[in-house]
């Protein structure tokens, strides 16, 4: 049985939903996300939305392209985040703790324990969890790359149908 472009796209979108759900489970278990972790979630939400749009009778090529681009972008962010965690390159100063201008910070920002609110400050340059020596950012990069490949295969199959007239049973 050959998977149709629509079914491949919806499978990739379901994979994004699983990764996003996994991120929320880790957060519920007490692993607070850093800013770059949050950034990696937005493209997954877009991919999920594209999967939902595949359920309707719309032109699917733009949907497949946006799904692929969203997965490629979250994978790229995961690679960048991994590099920041491993010290291969500098990350944004807003979440790595470097280059802070303390003269512009409030007392609660300087001394989170002095604030009445609990602080879960997580720096993007710190690995808070890893499995098989890979951090969550690394796993996101790898798994999102696999999902991007699914979207790209869906695009290739859709184009094959358009160019060669092969029957599409979607």
Phi, psi and omega in degrees: 000126179266132177284137179281163176304319179296314182293326176295316178297317179292327176294316178297320178296321177296324176297320176297320178298321179295317179295318179294318176299319177300319178297319179292325177295314177301319179296318179295332179278001176105003177269092182293137180279148172274178182299318181291330175297317179297317180303324182288345181280328184300313178297329176297319179298321178296316180298320177298317178298321178294321177298320178294321179295334178294344179287343182259160180279072178245163173299123190274339183301311178298325179294316179297319180295315179296320177300315179296316180296324179293318179292321177297323181290319179290328175294316178297318176298322177297320177295315178299314180298318177301317178298322177294315180298322183274355180078020179286331178205168180282144175258183178298136181294340181291341182227009179250352179085359178262145176073026179286136176263095185291343181291339181260005185264146177280169179299319181293331176285323179286322182234081183304330181289342178279346180279154178282343179270144176291141181249128176241049181295122178237124178277143181292341182271002180251137175270118181264344179203141174212154178223128184055041180066011178249135180281174176300321178297320179295316178297320177298318180299315182292308184292324177292327175297320176296316179295323176299321177298322177299314178299319181292322175296321177299318178297314181298318179293321178297317181291325177299319178297316182292319186277324186251357178070018178293136184298131176253121183263023182287000000 
